[in-house]
């Protein structure tokens, strides 16, 4: 059964999300959920899916990798996907009474990793389109711009544009007929 939110999402936070396409919501995943997610990532690192990939650039220091559909083989991650406050957070922000999971993904960029995270537009990677789609980014460690905090372009969800997906694999290029992500 999904966990209740430890605090209500405010009308101001909902308005910010709908206007900017992004809102920082602190304190909605308690220490138990953070521990479960950390442990699940460690379990995935030891037993990754067949979709795991290194994102390290040639000659890069550190470790940057991704895996998807973790909930299919890591029970703790399945619990986090289906029982954490995540669905209620997404539903509240989007004004939706039903939430469907398209996919889950972990991105692990360890301290000291020199590979730069490329600008990209999440929507191009998804097999669906529309206004009722969101990503929940949950930082499991303290982050700052210097240590790799995710960055967003406020309001870009209202541009009505899709951009060419950016591959995090230097040996792979997407070829869809879309404009490149602006720098």
C-alpha positions in Angstrom: 0.0 0.0 0.0 1.4 3.4 -0.9 2.9 5.5 1.9 1.1 8.8 2.7 3.0 12.0 2.1 4.9 13.2 5.1 3.6 16.7 4.3 1.1 18.2 2.0 2.2 19.6 -1.4 1.2 23.2 -1.3 -0.9 25.1 -3.9 2.2 27.3 -4.5 4.3 24.2 -5.3 1.6 22.9 -7.7 1.4 26.2 -9.4 5.2 26.4 -9.7 5.3 22.9 -11.3 2.5 23.7 -13.7 4.1 27.0 -14.7 7.8 26.0 -14.8 7.6 22.3 -15.4 9.8 21.7 -12.4 9.5 22.1 -8.7 11.9 21.1 -5.9 10.0 19.3 -3.2 12.1 18.6 -0.1 11.3 16.1 2.6 8.8 13.9 0.7 10.9 10.8 0.8 11.9 10.0 4.3 15.1 8.3 5.5 13.5 4.8 5.2 12.8 5.4 1.5 16.2 6.9 0.8 17.9 3.9 2.5 15.7 1.5 0.5 16.6 3.2 -2.8 20.3 3.3 -1.9 20.3 -0.4 -1.0 18.3 -1.2 -4.2 20.9 0.7 -6.3 23.7 -1.3 -4.7 21.7 -4.5 -5.4 21.3 -3.4 -9.1 25.0 -2.6 -9.4 25.7 -6.2 -8.2 23.0 -7.7 -10.5 22.2 -5.2 -13.3 19.5 -5.7 -15.9 20.5 -6.4 -19.4 20.0 -2.7 -20.2 22.7 -1.3 -17.9 25.2 1.0 -19.7 28.2 2.9 -18.9 28.0 6.6 -19.7 31.7 7.3 -19.1 33.5 9.1 -21.9 36.7 7.6 -23.1 39.5 8.3 -20.6 37.0 9.7 -18.0 37.7 9.4 -14.3 35.1 8.0 -12.0 32.0 6.0 -12.8 28.7 7.2 -14.5 26.2 4.5 -15.4 22.5 4.0 -16.1 20.1 1.1 -15.8 16.4 0.9 -16.5 13.5 -1.3 -15.6 15.1 -2.0 -12.2 11.8 -2.8 -10.5 11.5 -5.9 -12.7 14.4 -7.6 -10.9 15.1 -5.7 -7.6 12.3 -6.2 -5.1 13.3 -3.1 -3.0 13.1 -1.0 -6.1 9.7 -2.5 -7.0 8.5 -1.5 -3.5 9.9 2.0 -4.0 8.2 2.4 -7.4 4.8 1.2 -6.3 4.6 2.0 -2.5 6.6 5.2 -2.1 5.1 8.7 -2.2 6.2 9.0 -5.8 2.8 8.3 -7.5 1.0 10.6 -5.1 3.5 13.3 -5.8 3.2 13.0 -9.6 -0.6 12.8 -9.4 -0.9 15.8 -7.1 1.4 17.9 -9.3 -0.4 16.9 -12.6 -3.9 16.9 -11.1 -4.3 13.3 -12.1 -6.2 10.6 -10.2 -4.4 7.7 -11.9 -0.7 7.3 -12.5 1.0 4.8 -14.8 4.6 3.9 -14.7 6.3 4.0 -18.1 9.7 3.0 -16.9 12.1 3.5 -14.1 15.8 4.5 -14.4 18.8 5.0 -12.2 21.6 7.3 -13.1 24.6 7.0 -10.8 27.4 9.5 -11.2 29.9 8.8 -8.5 32.0 11.6 -6.9 35.0 12.6 -9.0 33.4 11.5 -12.3 34.7 13.7 -15.1 32.0 12.8 -17.7 29.7 15.8 -18.3 26.0 15.2 -18.3 24.7 16.3 -21.7 21.8 18.6 -22.1 18.8 16.6 -23.2 15.0 16.7 -23.4 13.5 13.8 -21.5 10.3 13.7 -23.6 12.0 12.5 -26.7 13.1 9.3 -25.0 9.6 8.3 -24.1 7.2 6.2 -26.1 4.3 8.6 -25.2 3.6 12.3 -25.5 1.3 14.8 -23.8 0.9 17.1 -20.9 0.2 14.4 -18.2 3.8 13.0 -18.1 6.4 13.7 -15.5 9.8 12.5 -14.2 10.6 12.3 -10.6 14.3 12.9 -9.9 15.2 11.8 -6.4 18.7 12.7 -5.2 20.0 10.1 -2.7 23.0 12.2 -1.7 23.4 15.9 -1.2 24.0 17.6 -4.5 25.0 21.0 -5.7 25.7 22.4 -9.1 29.3 21.7 -8.6 28.7 18.0 -7.7 26.2 17.3 -10.5 22.8 18.5 -9.5 20.3 18.2 -12.4 19.4 21.4 -14.2 16.2 22.3 -15.9 15.0 25.0 -18.3 12.0 26.6 -16.7 8.9 26.6 -19.0 10.5 24.4 -21.7 7.5 22.0 -21.4 5.4 24.8 -22.9 7.5 25.3 -26.0 5.5 22.6 -27.9 8.8 21.3 -29.4 10.5 17.9 -29.3 14.3 17.7 -29.7 16.6 15.0 -31.0 17.4 12.6 -28.2 21.0 12.9 -27.1 22.8 9.6 -26.6 24.8 9.2 -23.5 26.8 6.5 -25.4 29.5 8.2 -27.5 29.3 5.3 -30.0 25.5 5.8 -30.5 23.7 8.6 -32.4 19.9 9.0 -32.7 18.8 9.8 -36.2 15.2 10.9 -35.7 14.3 14.0 -37.9 14.2 16.5 -35.0 16.1 19.7 -34.2 19.1 19.3 -31.8 18.7 20.5 -28.2 19.7 24.1 -28.0 22.8 24.8 -26.0 
